[in-house]
Amino acid sequence: MDIREKIEELVSKIKADKNFAAKFQKDPIKAAEEVLGLDLPDELIKQIVEGVKAKIKLGELSDITDKLGGLFKK
């Protein structure tokens, strides 16, 4: 199993589906297992969830820096 692929799958689902995003925020492990359709060992699913959270935070930071960069170009 490619963990990076699973992380990307979850990030895409979170960005596309606000209901799933809320479910992931409330109970990320259960939400991830539902979408992936897998019953993974706790340590592996926790790694995937942490990867998703990190990727989302990185995306948010990128959006913020893009907006700030636009302010200085004006």
Residue pairs with C-beta under 8 A, 6 or more apart in sequence:
1 38
3 44
3 47
3 48
3 51
4 51
6 36
6 48
7 48
7 51
7 52
7 55
8 55
9 35
9 36
10 24
10 32
10 35
10 36
10 48
10 52
11 52
11 55
11 56
11 59
13 20
13 35
14 20
14 21
14 24
14 52
14 56
15 21
20 31
20 35
23 30
23 31
24 31
24 32
24 52
28 49
28 52
28 53
29 42
29 45
29 46
29 49
32 45
32 48
32 49
32 52
33 39
33 40
33 45
36 48
40 48
